[in-house]
Amino acid sequence: MEQLAYLNIPNLKVTVFQAYLFWENIDKNLNNITLRLKSGVKEKTDLIILPEMFNTGFTMNVIPLAENMDGKTMNWMHTTAKYFDSVVCGSLIIKEKDNFFNRLIWMQPDGSYEYYDKHHLFKMGEEDKYFTPGQKQLIVNLKGWKIRLGICYDIRFPVWLRNAESAYDIILIVASWPDKRANHWRTLIQARAIENQSYVIGVNRVGHDGNQVYHGGHSMCIDPHGNTVYYKPEDEDLYTFSINYTELVKIRRQFPFLQDADTFELKN
């Protein structure tokens, strides 16, 4: 009977918002996202995903823009999750004591939450000079689906995201990925899906930021075979799709590659 437990896991309905972000303007971003979600989400969804630093854009201006864990954006996320009766996730700048974190929040409708701090800081953008790296991996559960959380640059590091002993079903990556390396983004997401036999959902932003870096979106969902479930370049996009757990199990049974994986542990 335990082997058939997966039959009770429903399809997961996911809403991604590939948003244009207003540079370092928290109020304008939160207001815009609220309007777009309320006008654009037409059906019940389980999960709403926003880009990396969705309330400010990818900025190193941490002192005036960082918030506490009971700040404006956290309260907004709770209100939004409650309104849609859906998990809402995205990253923002959080200050704790003298440290700043690029923190991905997993906010549930009842106000409870979990979080993941970005582990791989983007040195080319001087992120390592302003932020403290997280040291803990995180897998969350939603309706029986196990979801591994990551942020942008993490997607380049397969050891960090390795699906040891089929620990998760989805990799979820929020990003602020420059368009000039869009081919890397698409290739890495597909590779992580195939090698980990999991769905990978990557949500990026669009438009120029305050440093005149252009982001072309390319948000996507790739299935464990490497096939495209959802893909959108260039334009702002709010879209809902479903993924199927039975199909995931079928792929893993037909091609049991994960059983032959090398075993190892990361040492920090």
C-alpha angles and dihedrals in degrees: 000000000000089000089060095049090103089069087072093056108098129218111277117234111210129189118198124192113202093193138191105231127212110228113257093335109126098176094048093048094048092047092048094048091048092052093046094048095046092048098038108038101084100165139043111278133186100210136024115197124198128186129265112291088001094175098052112012121246099311135155091207090109105155100066096031104044118106136198124243089262094046135121098278095047090052090048091052091052092048091048094046090050093047094053095032086230140114111262120201138178138123132263140167112277126186121209116177104310096338131093121206134193091223128190109211122207101198120188126203093253092057097255115127148178127206144203124205115215109259102191108055117202105244093184087064093041091244089141090062093059107027136059114229119239117237102196129083118217134207117184129192126229120176091331095314115121111217127193113209126217141158128229108281090040089076090072093063113072095180091060091051097039113144098226113191092350091291094163142025101205136034110209116197125182114195153177095204120173116239093230088070096039092121089059090051094051093045095046093050092051091047093050090050094051098042094045096038090228139116113263120205116190120185118192135173131243135224136036120310128213091277091055092249109149121223117198100191108226090174110175150166117220123190125224091268091057093253123141118252094170134002132168127173129191107353132081105261138186111191139162125207138164131233125201126229095196089058090052091053091046092054093048092050094046092048108025095185095141090065089066096050121125115255121230143136129231116243115207 
